């Protein structure tokens, strides 16, 4: 890939963030349009159609909403990552309310100057007088707080299920189970028992949380769909195609880079730099909705079991990156990037599986 093309290639996380910001801006613009048309709050000169004022308002509101969406999805999310959910919601909503006041000032000023022909100074004075009217102030604050809290709740639900999963559930895509060919990866912390014994419970939990954070970032950056977290283990999948096979391998490399980039922090805080083991397989899985009170997407099939058994064999074989021949057949790796370990008997499997160790 040329450097020129690389500049315009969005990573998985940046693509997700951009999509989220665009959806937020569209959602807020839609709600605003409904609100101002329903309650007739647009101020227009007598005899003029309110359509011009509405179009002008939304043209300004959409990019401003994009900026506020970026503030919410990227900047504030990073700052308040370690806050409790209710505290983060409240503080972020209050910050967004202040930003909304500034946005409303801009909307009011442009509308007043362009439609009524008054000066900017006059528009500011009119806004000042209206803003500190107690009923207007309370109505706007309450409206914005509710809107921002709902927005954050929707984002939280989507991220809880992993990006894309909530929408699949919402649209009913997997009400009827579907068989799909996927790349399945099981990845977990190496020497987890020894590390756990060296730390008290809360410290070990914080260690695991940071480990999973850096690994997950690499997986999502490369288009992986995280299926579940089980202790220090992550199960992730990609729809099978050659491009995703390359992304799967790149995710492993990026995960290692993330850990090494933060090695001094791990060493200083925990006294150890984490490493990981993986098992990868390619095969058909059945994907469908399960649950009553708590719904989720479940994946089942021999491919899931085989990938789990391959990961478990990494300890016995003393190879951290184990993959099946089925994956190697599609991976287009060079000879120096793989080592054939031959047929290996996996626990719970009737037939032996040919395994390879990745050297990447």
PEFENPE-V599217 format. One record per helix or strand. SS is the DSSP state (2 for helix, 1 for strand). FROM is the first residue (numbers start at 1). LEN is the number of residues. If there is no record, write none. Layout:
# PEFENPE-V599217
ss: {SS:SS}
from: {FROM:FROM}
len: {LEN:LEN}
This chain:
# PEFENPE-V599217
ss: {2:2:2:2:2:2:2:1:2:2:1:1:2:2:1:1:2:1:2:2:1:1}
from: {3:12:50:85:120:134:165:178:192:201:225:233:242:263:276:296:302:321:325:335:338:353}
len: {5:27:30:32:12:27:7:12:6:21:6:7:20:8:15:5:16:4:7:3:7:6}
